[in-house]
Amino acid sequence: MTLPAEPERAALLAREGERETGPAERLASRIGWAGALLAVAWAALLHQGMGPQFAAHSWLRPSAFLRGDVPAEVLPALAVLVLPCAALAAAVCFVTKSALARTLAGFATIASGCFVFYGLAADRVWRFFHWRWSVSIVLFAAVSALALYAPILAARWRSFSWTLRVALYLPLFVALVVFERNVTGTNPDLPLAISPWPAVQILGLELVASAVAALQLGVALGLAGLARGPLLAAAGVVATAGFPLASLALGSASGLLPFRAGPILYSATAFACFAVLVACALWRPRDRASWSRRAANVGLGGLLAALPLVAGQTLTRIDYSLTRDGSAQQLIDALAAYRAKTGNYPDDLGELTSDGVLSEIPRPHIGFASGQEFVYQNFGESYLLEFSAPRWIQCAYNPPVELQPGETADAGEDLGGSWTCPQKPPELW
């Protein structure tokens, strides 16, 4: 009897193992999917029962039927209503290897927590934004779950052909970049402005997803170091927190993040990185090869999550600079030239072209085909020039104050033209 070659033998054993464990795996997959769908149903129940009561009930308008039967305080309510969903999500992770089922259960848990919190602690926000807040919570939970479960999604993604990989990832990449670049809270006409305050963009993408992606990349470096001996292990441990901290500092200093990082945030980030590294290293430890595989999956997940976030934020930063320091400055110079020529500011920007000062009126460089225009108001001796930028920013410019004959400026008074927004996007908190 001739034995098969080693690769063929390995493939044969793998197929035989699949046949032996196939029914059990299929049953586990069904149980996992049932648990994930049950978690989604629980989240939908909490949306209806914990949201503020609206006159006309629908699947987007809660009825608040649970509000009188649960604890009125946030923490006890979260323990009673969200911990069961979290336990179910953990069970799904243990029962099935399906990346989608695990992610779906995690999404339902995050959404459940948001529904309970905003139903009890901030229902005025929900009432004010109405159905838009329900959609915002769902999108925030989806973005957060995709970021948190990126390593297991990446591991599944790696098993596909390159054609299928591109077909799956490219639409998600484009959607995130477009969403990041096209959302602002100050212009209702800009596409994808789901609510007057861009909660999904600021909290979901720029805060949660960016932080999780940086943490995953740092942990991947740590796992890769642990898999390659003591010297590289030490370097990997340093990189575990070093990479996320460096990313946080760079994003804070460059304006890519909507806040200024401080000691507390740096300390919490470092602690979280080391805690996740220890958990990844101790979870079912086998050998260094398993650490390398985990490093590849965690790193790929962080990279796939980070790429659209960095691309979207870079584009919004470029848009902001081109508009404030380019197109707007072109209009400001043209208005000054019109004033010097005629003695007055124009009643509308169209007079700049009819009088030959400009060949065409520039538009703000904000978003993909947003169709925005500058807002101009003439106040006689002054004017206001405005445009909407991503995040929650409304930029406005006033020209220099012209002193009348005999008038003098007060000590320290600045009479120059002024912007209400700085050269880089301002921090929101």
URDAVEN-V236940 format. One record per backbone hydrogen bond with DSSP energy under -0.5 kcal/mol. CO is the residue of the C=O (numbers start at 1). NH is the residue of the N-H. E is the energy in kcal/mol with one decimal. If there is no record, write none. Layout:
{{CO NH E} {CO NH E}}
This chain:
{{1 3 -0.5} {5 9 -3.0} {6 10 -2.4} {7 11 -2.3} {8 12 -2.5} {9 13 -2.7} {10 14 -2.2} {11 15 -2.4} {12 16 -2.6} {13 17 -2.6} {14 18 -2.2} {15 19 -2.1} {16 20 -2.2} {17 21 -2.6} {18 22 -1.4} {21 25 -2.7} {22 26 -2.8} {23 27 -2.3} {24 28 -2.5} {25 29 -2.6} {26 30 -2.2} {27 31 -2.6} {28 32 -2.7} {29 33 -2.6} {30 34 -2.4} {31 35 -2.3} {32 36 -2.4} {33 37 -2.6} {34 38 -2.1} {35 39 -2.1} {36 40 -2.0} {37 41 -2.4} {38 42 -2.2} {39 43 -2.2} {40 44 -2.4} {41 45 -2.1} {42 46 -2.3} {43 47 -2.2} {44 48 -2.0} {45 49 -2.7} {46 50 -2.9} {47 51 -1.1} {48 63 -1.9} {48 64 -2.1} {48 65 -0.5} {49 66 -1.4} {49 67 -0.9} {55 57 -0.7} {58 61 -0.8} {60 62 -0.6} {61 58 -1.6} {62 54 -1.6} {64 67 -0.8} {66 69 -1.8} {67 70 -0.6} {73 77 -1.8} {74 78 -2.8} {75 79 -2.3} {76 80 -2.4} {77 81 -2.8} {78 82 -2.3} {78 83 -1.2} {82 86 -2.5} {83 87 -2.8} {84 88 -2.1} {85 89 -2.3} {86 90 -2.3} {87 91 -2.2} {88 92 -2.2} {89 93 -1.8} {90 94 -1.6} {91 95 -2.4} {92 96 -2.3} {98 102 -2.0} {99 103 -2.4} {100 104 -2.6} {101 105 -2.1} {102 106 -2.2} {103 107 -2.7} {104 108 -2.2} {105 109 -1.8} {106 110 -2.3} {107 111 -2.6} {108 112 -2.3} {109 113 -2.1} {110 114 -2.1} {111 115 -2.6} {112 116 -2.3} {113 117 -2.5} {114 118 -2.6} {115 119 -1.7} {116 120 -1.8} {117 121 -3.3} {117 122 -0.7} {122 125 -0.9} {122 126 -1.2} {123 127 -2.7} {124 128 -2.4} {125 129 -2.4} {126 130 -1.7} {129 132 -1.6} {130 133 -1.3} {130 134 -0.8} {131 135 -1.9} {132 136 -2.4} {133 137 -2.5} {134 138 -2.0} {135 139 -2.5} {136 140 -2.7} {137 141 -2.7} {138 142 -2.2} {139 143 -2.7} {140 144 -2.5} {141 145 -2.5} {142 146 -2.5} {143 147 -1.9} {144 148 -2.7} {145 149 -2.7} {147 150 -1.0} {149 153 -2.1} {150 154 -2.9} {151 155 -2.1} {152 156 -1.7} {153 157 -2.4} {154 158 -2.1} {155 159 -0.5} {156 159 -1.1} {157 160 -1.4} {161 165 -2.5} {162 166 -2.4} {163 167 -2.1} {164 168 -2.0} {165 169 -2.7} {166 170 -2.5} {168 172 -0.7} {169 173 -2.7} {170 174 -2.7} {171 175 -2.5} {172 176 -2.3} {173 177 -2.3} {174 178 -2.8} {175 179 -2.5} {176 180 -2.7} {177 181 -2.2} {178 182 -1.9} {179 183 -0.8} {182 184 -0.5} {183 391 -1.2} {187 190 -1.6} {190 193 -1.3} {192 194 -1.8} {196 198 -0.5} {197 199 -2.6} {198 202 -2.6} {199 203 -2.2} {199 204 -1.2} {200 205 -2.0} {201 206 -2.4} {202 207 -0.7} {203 208 -2.6} {204 209 -2.8} {205 210 -1.4} {207 211 -1.7} {208 212 -2.7} {209 213 -2.5} {210 214 -2.2} {211 215 -2.3} {212 216 -2.6} {213 217 -2.1} {214 218 -2.1} {215 219 -2.8} {216 220 -2.3} {217 221 -1.7} {218 222 -1.9} {219 223 -2.8} {220 224 -2.5} {221 225 -2.0} {222 226 -2.3} {223 227 -1.5} {225 228 -1.7} {226 229 -0.7} {229 233 -2.0} {230 234 -2.0} {231 235 -1.6} {232 236 -2.6} {233 237 -2.4} {234 238 -1.9} {235 239 -2.4} {236 240 -1.7} {237 241 -0.9} {238 241 -0.5} {238 242 -2.5} {239 243 -2.2} {240 244 -0.5} {241 245 -2.3} {242 246 -2.4} {243 247 -2.5} {244 248 -2.5} {245 249 -2.5} {246 250 -2.6} {247 251 -2.7} {248 252 -2.2} {249 253 -2.4} {250 254 -2.3} {251 255 -0.9} {251 256 -0.8} {251 257 -2.0} {258 428 -2.7} {258 429 -1.3} {259 261 -0.6} {262 266 -2.3} {263 267 -2.6} {264 268 -2.6} {265 269 -2.4} {266 270 -2.3} {267 271 -2.4} {268 272 -2.4} {269 273 -2.3} {270 274 -2.3} {271 275 -2.4} {272 276 -2.4} {273 277 -2.3} {274 278 -2.4} {275 279 -2.1} {276 280 -2.7} {277 281 -2.3} {278 282 -2.2} {279 283 -1.7} {282 284 -0.7} {282 285 -0.9} {287 291 -1.4} {288 292 -2.1} {289 293 -2.2} {290 294 -2.4} {291 295 -2.7} {292 296 -2.3} {293 297 -2.4} {294 298 -3.1} {295 299 -2.6} {296 300 -2.4} {297 301 -2.4} {298 302 -2.4} {299 303 -2.4} {300 304 -2.9} {301 305 -1.9} {302 306 -2.2} {303 307 -2.4} {304 308 -0.7} {305 309 -0.8} {306 310 -2.9} {307 311 -2.4} {308 312 -2.6} {309 313 -2.4} {310 314 -2.5} {311 315 -2.2} {312 316 -2.2} {313 317 -2.2} {314 318 -2.3} {315 319 -2.8} {316 320 -2.4} {317 321 -2.0} {318 322 -2.9} {319 323 -2.3} {320 324 -2.8} {321 325 -2.3} {322 326 -0.7} {322 327 -2.1} {323 328 -3.0} {326 330 -2.1} {327 331 -1.8} {328 332 -2.5} {329 333 -2.5} {330 334 -1.9} {331 335 -2.8} {332 336 -2.1} {333 337 -2.2} {334 338 -2.4} {335 339 -2.3} {336 340 -2.3} {337 341 -1.8} {338 342 -2.8} {339 343 -2.4} {348 351 -1.5} {349 352 -1.6} {349 353 -0.5} {350 353 -0.8} {350 354 -1.9} {351 355 -1.8} {352 357 -1.6} {352 358 -2.0} {353 356 -1.0} {360 362 -0.6} {364 366 -1.4} {366 370 -0.5} {367 369 -0.8} {374 376 -0.5} {375 386 -2.7} {377 379 -0.5} {377 384 -2.2} {379 381 -1.5} {380 345 -0.6} {382 379 -2.8} {383 399 -0.5} {384 377 -2.0} {385 397 -2.2} {386 375 -2.5} {387 395 -2.4} {389 393 -0.9} {391 185 -2.5} {393 389 -2.5} {393 395 -0.5} {395 387 -1.9} {396 420 -2.2} {397 385 -1.9} {398 418 -2.2} {401 403 -0.6} {404 407 -2.6} {410 413 -2.1} {413 415 -0.7} {415 401 -2.4} {418 398 -2.3}}
